[in-house]
Each structure stands twice: as structure tokens, then as C-alpha cells.
Amino acid sequence: MFENMQGALNELFTWSSALGLLIGVVGDMVIGALPGLSATMGIALLIPVTYGMRPSAAILMLAAIYTSAVYGGSISAILIHTPGTPSSAATCLDGYPMAQKGQSLHAIGISTTSSVIGGVISAIALLLIAPPLARLSLNFGSTEYFLIAVFGLTLIASLAADNMVKGLLAGFFGLTVGLIGLAADGSSRYTFGIPGLLGGINLIPAMIGLFSISQVMIQADERGKAPEKKEVAKIAGRFLPTGREFVRLIPLILECSVVGVFIGILPGAGGDIASWVGLNLAKNQSKHPEQFGTGIVEGVAAPEAANNAVTGGALIPLLTLGIPGSSTAAVLMGGLTIHGLAPGFELFSKYADITYCVILGFLAANILMGLVGWAAGRYLTQVSKVPIPLLIPCIAVLSLLGSYASSRNFADVWIAIIFGFIGFVFRKYGVPTAPIVLALILGPMSDKYMYQGTRIAMKNDLTFWQYIPTRPLSIVLIILIVLALFAPLLSKAISSNYQKKHGKIDAAEDD
């Protein structure tokens, strides 16, 4: 690992990486602070921008977007009781009461400090855990990669725990669309004789349509309604925690950060679950649990440390095994794909300079996020006052331009529009769009490795399914798949329990 650090630092200290880092941190702090927008949408919008960038700078920018949007969501949660991302829902419970007491800037300062510490710890965990885990993938063959793809598809259950039927419908739609084009054996599939479909559906305009254009349609559809007017809290109070306050909070922040890393590693759990778990941890350890919900700093520090620690944890299975544990991670995996980077051992050997540059840059992104937050926290709060109707045309134009830029093919603009309409209809009727992205990515992968595994099994006079039990690692993966199918029950129980106690808090659909 350490022998690759010199090359990684050389990659990191370039103008393109520095610019990507800055755009990622500042840009998605703004996106995260705007209610209704999400990290997923930010990544989908900016992926086309990365085409002309060095791979290290491109992936670094996308990873920075991920962590900074999670932090940015706490700003609107504190000021207007509306979380910018689902991960910040738990922050509303004490953040908004603090703002009503005239401590809004102090609440944002506590959130910034906790988020930075949580993010830094998750980046260190990523640096220490990912390389040895990637070495394990050296033992993977076709059957193991097929089961990894199936493992990823089981996350549909986690992403659609509220309505399994609708989640499976979205997953089936994504699988069908993902299999359009040439099959692993060279035959055409679902192309209806249209030559343009032989290459399959371009992933980037499809994602832009599902997350960005559909969000524009949702926001436009809601313009005619009369939503409850949210009063923005007055910006007041000291920003940084006092020395005594910091000493009191640091053990809780560190503990919630470690918990957040482990929750991030678990596919399908996500920052929203981590924030509620962190809040519960703080409440259980408090001598005065009855004060939670009245505006205390522990109620802001715990969920914000936990949800930002999830970001680095979620990158561990993504970079090493190719398991995207959330819709945001799935879109980030799409960014890896378009730059020719496949998760696994090659990332840490052949492309080690790029990978370690991204990991070190992810650490730097969390530190920069804190510096920007501390320097411009008072001004970033003004973002929550921007009227959503002003953003709708800007996002629409950026989405269409990004779709065209992905391959400079006007057909991709139509793909984005079609998928935007599909995403709009699905979301209007409560069908999640995240399973579509997972299936779009993992469907072709499972098809490819099943075909390769079948050919190997035939040489041993076995069927593919008879060949799987002969591989010890495959048996381990099957056990993990079975366990993953029960994960949504636990996640739903935790989330439902706290939302019943504290009331439902609306947020963006995607983390």
C-alpha cells in the first residue's frame, strides 16, 4: 500500500484533482442544502462533466460530492426543519429547536465539526480496510462474480423495504432494460431490429433521466400546490463549539463515527439508518434523555457524525467487490465504469495510483468540507432561501446538456427524457427508482459471468448450478445473500421505531 502513496500524491497534487475536489465539495454542499435535491442527483448531473477529466480527478470529484451533500443536508434540516437529504432527518429533532432558540449558527457549527470527524474516520477506515479486502477478490472466479452481482441485486429488498412488490417491479424493469443489446454469446436481445440498440442503453443519460429530470418534473408538478411555508430561522449564535463542549462531545462523536462506518459497510443500510442509530446511542448514554428533541448539541452531533461516517464505509464494498449499497453508490459505480475502472483487485494494483489518490482525496475532501463550512457557514445558510422554481429550468438545461455530452449523440437526450418521464411516473405512484439503477448495472454483469461460469462447468461435465457448491467462496457468498435478504426487516424496524416516536420528517427520495 505505502509503495503506491508517492504516485497517488503526485496524482492528487495536480490542478485537475484540486479543481475536482473543490467543485465536488462546494457544489454539493449547495445541492445538499436545497430540500428535494440529493447526492445521487448531484453525481448523476456531474458525471458527463468528468468525460474530459483525468480518471483520478473525475472519481475524486464524485466521491467529494457524496460526502459533502450528506453534510449539506443538515443546513436546511436545522434552519427550516426540512432535511436536504434523508440522512439528515434525525438532525431536525434537535437542530431546528436550537435554531428557534437563536442558536442556528451554533447548531450548524456542531454539525460541521461532527461531520468532518465522522468523514475523516471513515476515510481512514477506507484506507486501512479496502486494500486487504481487495486482495480477497483475487480468489474470485466467474461463479463468485455472478453471486456478487446477485448479492447486489438483493439490495433491491433494502432499497424498497416499504413496498416490496413495487421494488421488485422496478428491479425487473431495470433488468429488462439492462439486458438490451448484445448478449454474452454475441446474439442480439430485445433490440427489435434497431441497430442503435445493439450497444445497449447508455447508462449515463438513463441515470440523469431517472434522478435529475424526474426531480424537475416532480418539482414542476408540485408548483401548483400550496405547500406549507417554511420560515427560515434567524442566523445567530457562535459557530464553533466551546472547548468544554468539544471535550464533552468528542467521545460520543468518535463512537457514532465508528458505528457509522460499520453501517456503511453493510449494503442497503445507508446514512438515514445510521443517523437514527447514532441518535439512539446518544440518548441511551445520556443522563438526561428527556432533553433530546428540545434542542441540545448531542442531538445534532451524534446523527451527523454517524451519517457522514457512512460515506467512507459505503465505498469499501463498492471499490473492492463492486457492491453498491445505495442508489448514490450505484451512480458512483457508473462513474467508475465510464472511466474504464472495474471494482476489485485491479483498482488496488494496476490502477493503484488512481485508487489511492481517490482515497487520500476523499480524506482531503472531508477536511476541506470543514474548512469551507467553518469559513462560509454563515453564508451557506442563505442557500436554503433560494426558491425551488428558479432552480427547475437550470437543472433541466444541465440535465439535457449532460445527456448529450455523455456521447455527443442526440439520441441520448431522448433516452434521458424518456427515462425522466418513467422516473416521474414511478415516483408519483411510489415505485422507487434506485432499484432500476442497480439492475441496469448488475444485470449485464450477472449475465456475463453466468455465461462464463456455464462454459467452465460444462468442461467439468456439470451444470452451472452444480458447479457453484464446489467453490467454497461461493458458498460463503450464498450465505451472505440469504442474510442480506433479512437486512431490510431490521432496517425498517429501526427506522419505523424512531419515526413513530418523533414523527415523520419529509426528505428527498434518494440519499
C-alpha positions in Angstrom: 0.0 0.0 0.0 2.6 2.5 1.1 4.7 2.0 -2.1 1.8 3.4 -4.1 1.4 6.5 -2.0 4.0 8.6 -3.9 2.2 8.1 -7.2 -1.1 8.8 -5.5 0.2 12.0 -4.0 1.5 13.0 -7.4 -2.0 12.5 -8.9 -3.6 14.3 -6.0 -1.5 17.4 -6.2 -2.4 18.4 -9.8 -4.6 21.2 -10.9 -7.3 18.9 -12.2 -7.6 17.0 -9.0 -7.6 20.2 -6.9 -10.4 21.7 -9.1 -12.4 18.5 -9.0 -12.1 18.4 -5.2 -13.2 22.0 -4.8 -16.2 21.6 -7.2 -17.3 18.4 -5.5 -17.1 19.8 -2.0 -18.6 23.3 -2.6 -21.1 22.3 -5.3 -22.8 19.5 -3.5 -22.8 21.3 -0.1 -25.2 23.7 -2.0 -27.1 20.8 -3.6 -27.4 19.0 -0.2 -28.7 22.2 1.5 -31.5 22.5 -1.0 -34.6 20.5 0.0 -35.7 18.0 -2.6 -32.3 17.6 -4.2 -29.8 14.8 -3.3 -26.3 13.5 -3.6 -27.5 11.0 -6.2 -28.8 13.7 -8.4 -25.7 15.8 -8.0 -23.4 12.9 -9.1 -25.7 12.0 -12.0 -25.6 15.6 -13.2 -21.8 15.9 -13.0 -20.8 12.5 -14.4 -20.9 13.9 -18.0 -18.6 16.8 -16.9 -16.0 14.2 -16.0 -15.5 12.9 -19.5 -12.7 15.2 -20.3 -11.0 14.9 -16.9 -8.3 12.6 -15.7 -9.9 9.5 -14.1 -8.4 10.3 -10.7 -9.8 13.8 -10.7 -13.2 12.6 -12.0 -13.7 9.9 -9.4 -12.4 12.2 -6.7 -14.9 14.9 -7.6 -17.8 12.4 -7.5 -16.6 11.0 -4.1 -16.4 14.5 -2.7 -19.9 15.2 -3.9 -21.1 12.2 -1.9 -19.7 13.2 1.4 -20.4 17.0 1.1 -24.0 16.5 0.1 -24.7 14.5 3.2 -23.3 17.3 5.3 -25.1 20.0 3.3 -28.4 18.3 4.1 -28.1 19.3 7.8 -28.2 23.0 6.9 -31.9 23.0 5.8 -32.7 20.5 8.5 -31.6 23.0 11.1 -32.9 26.1 9.5 -36.3 25.1 8.1 -37.0 21.6 9.7 -36.7 20.1 6.2 -33.7 17.7 5.7 -31.9 18.3 2.4 -31.1 14.5 2.3 -32.7 11.6 4.1 -29.5 11.2 6.2 -30.3 14.5 7.9 -33.8 13.6 9.1 -32.7 12.8 12.6 -30.8 16.2 12.8 -34.1 18.0 12.6 -35.2 16.9 16.0 -32.7 19.0 17.9 -31.2 21.2 15.2 -34.4 23.0 14.5 -35.2 23.7 18.2 -31.7 25.0 18.6 -32.4 27.4 15.7 -35.6 28.5 17.3 -33.7 29.3 20.5 -31.4 31.7 18.4 -28.6 29.1 18.2 -28.9 28.2 14.5 -25.2 29.1 13.6 -24.0 27.1 16.6 -26.1 24.1 15.5 -24.6 24.3 12.1 -21.1 24.5 13.7 -21.7 21.4 15.7 -23.0 19.6 12.6 -19.9 20.7 10.7 -17.4 19.6 13.4 -19.2 16.2 13.8 -19.5 15.6 10.1 -15.8 16.3 9.5 -14.7 14.0 12.3 -17.1 11.3 11.1 -15.9 11.7 7.5 -12.2 11.6 8.4 -12.6 8.4 10.4 -14.5 6.8 7.5 -11.7 7.8 5.1 -9.1 6.3 7.4 -11.2 3.1 7.6 -11.4 3.0 3.8 -7.6 3.3 3.5 -7.0 0.5 6.0 -9.8 -2.0 5.2 -10.2 -1.7 1.4 -6.7 -3.0 0.3 -6.8 -6.3 2.2 -10.4 -6.9 1.2 -9.5 -6.2 -2.4 -6.9 -9.0 -2.2 -9.6 -11.4 -1.4 -11.2 -10.8 -4.8 -8.1 -12.4 -6.4 -9.7 -15.7 -5.5 -12.9 -14.9 -7.3 -13.9 -16.7 -10.5 -16.9 -16.4 -12.7 -19.3 -18.0 -10.1 -18.2 -15.6 -7.4 -18.6 -12.6 -9.6 -22.0 -13.9 -10.6 -23.0 -14.2 -6.9 -21.6 -10.8 -6.2 -24.0 -9.4 -8.8 -26.8 -11.4 -7.3 -25.8 -10.0 -3.9 -26.1 -6.5 -5.3 -29.5 -7.3 -6.7 -30.7 -8.4 -3.3 -30.2 -4.8 -2.2 -33.5 -4.1 -4.1 -35.1 -5.5 -1.0 -33.3 -3.0 1.2 -34.0 -0.1 -1.1 -37.7 -1.0 -1.4 -38.5 -2.2 2.1 -41.6 -0.1 2.3 -43.2 -1.8 -0.7 -41.5 -5.0 -1.9 -43.9 -5.5 -4.9 -43.1 -2.1 -6.3 -39.4 -2.5 -5.6 -39.4 -5.8 -7.5 -41.3 -4.2 -10.3 -38.6 -1.5 -10.6 -35.8 -4.1 -10.4 -37.5 -6.3 -13.1 -37.8 -3.2 -15.3 -34.1 -2.3 -14.8 -33.0 -5.9 -15.6 -35.0 -5.9 -18.8 -33.6 -2.6 -19.9 -30.1 -3.6 -18.8 -30.2 -6.7 -21.0 -31.0 -4.8 -24.2 -28.2 -5.2 -26.8 -25.7 -8.0 -27.4 -25.8 -11.0 -25.1 -22.6 -12.6 -23.8 -22.7 -15.2 -26.6 -22.9 -12.5 -29.2 -26.6 -12.8 -30.1 -28.9 -9.7 -30.1 -31.5 -9.3 -27.4 -34.6 -7.1 -27.1 -33.3 -4.8 -29.9 -36.4 -5.2 -32.2 -34.1 -5.0 -35.2 -33.0 -1.5 -34.3 -29.2 -1.2 -34.9 -28.8 1.6 -32.4 -29.9 -0.7 -29.6 -27.1 -3.2 -30.2 -24.8 -1.3 -27.9 -27.5 -1.3 -25.2 -28.9 1.7 -23.3 -26.3 4.3 -22.3 -26.2 4.3 -18.5 -25.4 8.0 -18.0 -28.5 9.5 -19.7 -30.6 6.9 -18.2 -29.4 7.9 -14.7 -29.7 11.6 -15.4 -33.3 11.0 -16.5 -34.2 8.8 -13.5 -32.8 11.1 -10.9 -32.5 14.7 -12.3 -35.2 15.1 -15.0 -37.7 13.2 -13.0 -37.0 15.5 -10.0 -37.6 18.5 -12.3 -40.9 17.0 -13.3 -41.8 16.4 -9.6 -41.0 19.9 -8.6 -42.9 21.4 -11.6 -45.9 19.2 -10.8 -45.9 20.5 -7.2 -45.7 24.2 -8.1 -49.5 24.4 -8.4 -50.0 23.1 -4.9 -49.7 25.3 -1.9 -47.0 23.8 0.3 -46.6 24.8 3.9 -44.5 27.9 4.1 -41.3 27.1 6.0 -39.9 30.0 7.9 -36.1 30.2 7.8 -34.6 30.6 11.3 -32.6 33.7 12.0 -28.8 33.1 11.7 -27.5 33.6 15.2 -25.2 32.2 17.8 -21.5 31.3 17.9 -20.3 28.8 15.3 -17.6 26.6 16.8 -18.2 24.6 19.9 -16.6 25.8 23.1 -13.5 23.9 24.4 -15.6 22.3 27.3 -18.4 21.4 24.9 -16.0 19.8 22.4 -14.3 17.7 25.2 -17.8 16.6 26.3 -18.9 15.7 22.8 -15.7 14.0 21.3 -16.3 10.5 22.9 -19.8 10.5 21.5 -18.7 11.7 18.1 -16.0 9.1 17.9 -18.3 6.3 18.9 -21.0 7.3 16.5 -18.4 7.6 13.7 -17.2 4.0 14.2 -20.8 2.8 14.3 -21.5 4.8 11.1 -18.5 3.1 9.3 -19.8 -0.4 10.1 -23.3 0.6 9.0 -21.9 2.0 5.8 -20.1 -1.3 5.0 -23.5 -3.2 5.3 -25.1 -3.0 1.9 -28.5 -1.3 2.0 -28.4 0.2 5.4 -27.4 3.8 4.5 -27.0 7.1 6.2 -30.6 7.5 7.2 -30.4 4.4 9.4 -27.0 5.4 10.7 -28.3 8.8 11.8 -31.2 7.3 13.8 -28.8 4.7 15.4 -26.4 7.4 16.3 -29.2 9.4 17.9 -30.4 6.4 19.8 -26.8 5.8 21.0 -26.5 9.3 22.3 -29.9 9.1 24.0 -29.1 5.8 25.7 -25.9 7.2 27.1 -27.3 10.5 28.3 -28.0 11.2 31.9 -30.9 13.4 30.7 -32.6 11.6 27.8 -35.7 13.6 28.2 -33.9 16.7 26.9 -33.5 15.2 23.4 -35.8 16.9 21.0 -35.7 20.2 22.9 -32.5 21.5 21.2 -29.3 20.0 22.7 -26.0 19.7 20.9 -25.7 15.9 21.5 -28.9 15.5 19.3 -27.0 17.2 16.4 -23.5 15.8 16.9 -24.5 12.1 17.1 -26.5 11.7 13.9 -24.2 14.0 11.9 -21.1 12.0 12.9 -22.8 8.7 12.1 -24.3 9.7 8.7 -21.0 11.2 7.4 -19.1 8.2 8.6 -21.3 6.0 6.4 -19.9 7.6 3.2 -16.4 6.1 3.5 -17.8 2.8 4.8 -20.1 2.5 1.8 -17.1 3.0 -0.6 -15.4 -0.1 0.9 -17.6 -2.8 -0.6 -18.1 -0.6 -3.8 -14.4 -0.3 -4.6 -13.3 -3.8 -3.5 -16.2 -6.1 -4.5 -18.4 -3.9 -6.8 -21.4 -3.9 -4.4 -23.2 -0.6 -4.5 -25.0 -0.4 -1.2 -27.3 2.6 -2.1 -28.5 4.5 -5.2 -25.8 7.0 -4.7 -23.1 4.3 -4.6 -24.7 2.7 -7.7 -24.4 6.0 -9.6 -20.9 6.4 -8.4 -20.2 2.9 -9.7 -21.5 4.1 -13.1 -18.8 6.8 -12.9 -16.1 4.2 -12.4 -17.5 2.2 -15.3 -17.4 5.0 -17.8 -13.7 5.7 -17.0 -12.9 2.0 -17.6 -12.3 1.2 -13.9 -13.7 -2.1 -12.6 -14.0 -2.6 -8.9 -11.8 -5.3 -7.4 -8.1 -6.1 -7.1 -7.1 -4.3 -10.3 -8.2 -1.0 -8.7 -5.6 -1.5 -6.0 -2.8 -2.9 -8.2 -3.0 -1.9 -11.9 -4.8 1.4 -11.1 -3.3 1.9 -7.6 -2.2 5.4 -8.3 -5.8 6.4 -9.2 -7.4 4.5 -6.4 -5.2 5.7 -3.6 -5.4 9.2 -5.0 -9.2 9.0 -4.6 -8.9 7.6 -1.1 -6.5 10.3 0.0 -8.5 12.9 -1.8 -11.6 11.6 0.0 -9.8 12.3 3.3 -8.9 15.8 2.0 -12.5 16.4 0.9 -13.8 15.9 4.4 -11.1 18.3 5.8 -11.8 20.8 3.0 -15.6 20.4 3.8 -14.9 21.5 7.3 -12.7 24.5 6.3 -15.4 25.7 3.8 -18.1 25.1 6.4 -16.2 27.0 9.1 -15.2 29.9 6.8 -18.5 30.2 4.9 -21.1 28.6 7.2 -22.9 31.9 7.8 -23.3 32.5 4.0 -24.1 28.9 3.1 -27.2 29.2 5.2 -28.6 31.5 2.5 -28.8 28.6 0.1 -32.0 27.3 1.8 -33.7 30.6 0.9 -33.3 30.0 -2.9 -36.8 29.4 -4.4 -37.1 26.0 -6.0 -38.9 27.4 -9.1 -35.7 29.3 -10.0 -33.7 26.0 -9.9 -36.1 24.0 -12.1 -35.1 25.4 -15.5 -31.4 25.4 -14.6 -31.4 21.7 -13.6 -33.4 20.8 -16.7 -30.9 22.5 -19.0 -27.9 21.0 -17.2 -29.5 17.5 -17.4 -30.1 17.7 -21.1 -26.6 19.1 -21.8 -25.1 16.4 -19.7 -27.0 13.7 -21.5 -25.8 15.0 -24.9 -22.2 15.4 -23.6 -22.1 11.7 -22.4 -21.5 10.5 -26.0 -22.3 13.6 -28.2 -25.3 11.7 -29.5 -28.6 13.4 -29.7 -30.3 10.1 -29.2 -29.1 10.1 -25.6 -31.1 13.3 -25.0 -34.2 11.3 -25.9 -33.1 8.5 -23.6 -32.8 10.9 -20.7 -36.2 12.4 -21.4 -37.9 9.0 -21.7 -36.3 7.8 -18.5 -37.1 11.1 -16.8 -40.8 10.5 -17.7 -40.5 6.9 -16.5 -38.9 8.0 -13.2 -41.6 10.7 -12.8 -44.4 8.2 -13.2 -42.7 5.6 -11.0 -42.1 8.1 -8.2 -45.7 9.5 -8.4 -47.0 6.0 -7.7 -44.5 5.2 -5.0 -42.2 2.9 -7.1 -38.6 3.5 -6.1 -36.1 4.4 -8.9 -32.9 3.2 -7.1 -33.5 -0.5 -7.9 -33.6 0.4 -11.6 -30.0 1.7 -11.4 -28.8 -1.3 -9.5 -30.4 -3.7 -12.0 -29.1 -1.7 -15.0 -25.5 -2.1 -13.7 -25.7 -5.6 -12.2 -28.0 -7.3 -14.8 -25.4 -7.3 -17.6 -22.7 -8.3 -15.1 -24.6 -11.3 -13.9 -25.4 -12.4 -17.5 -21.8 -12.2 -18.5 -20.4 -14.2 -15.5 -23.2 -16.8 -15.7 -22.3 -17.4 -19.3 -18.6 -17.8 -18.5 -19.4 -20.0 -15.5 -21.6 -22.2 -17.6 -18.8 -22.8 -20.1 -16.4 -23.7 -17.3 -18.9 -26.0 -15.7 -19.6 -27.8 -19.0 -15.9 -28.7 -19.2 -16.3 -30.5 -15.9 -19.5 -32.2 -17.0 -21.5 -30.2 -14.6 -24.3 -27.6 -14.9 -23.7 -24.1 -13.7 -25.8 -24.7 -10.5 -23.9 -27.9 -9.8 -20.6 -26.2 -10.2 -21.3 -23.4 -7.6 -21.2 -25.6 -4.5 -17.8 -26.9 -5.5 -16.4 -23.4 -4.8 -16.0 -22.6 -1.0 -16.1 -18.8 -1.6 -19.4 -19.2 -3.5 -21.0 -21.0 -0.5 -19.9 -18.0 1.7 -21.5 -15.6 -0.7 -24.7 -17.6 -0.8 -24.9 -17.3 3.0 -24.3 -13.5 2.8 -27.1 -13.3 0.1 -29.5 -15.0 2.4 -28.6 -12.8 5.3 -28.9 -9.7 3.1 -32.5 -10.6 2.3 -33.3 -10.3 6.0 -31.5 -7.0 6.4 -34.5 -4.8 5.3 -36.6 -6.2 8.2 -34.0 -4.9 10.7 -33.5 -1.6 8.9 -37.2 -1.0 8.6 -37.8 -1.9 12.3 -35.2 0.7 13.5 -36.4 3.4 11.2 -40.1 2.9 11.9 -39.5 2.8 15.6 -37.9 6.2 15.7 -40.1 7.8 13.2 -43.1 6.7 15.2 -41.6 8.3 18.4 -40.5 11.5 16.7 -42.9 11.9 13.8 -42.3 11.5 10.1 -39.9 14.0 8.6 -40.0 14.5 4.8 -36.8 14.5 2.8 -35.5 13.8 -0.7 -36.1 10.3 -2.0 -32.5 9.3 -2.6 -29.6 9.6 -0.3 
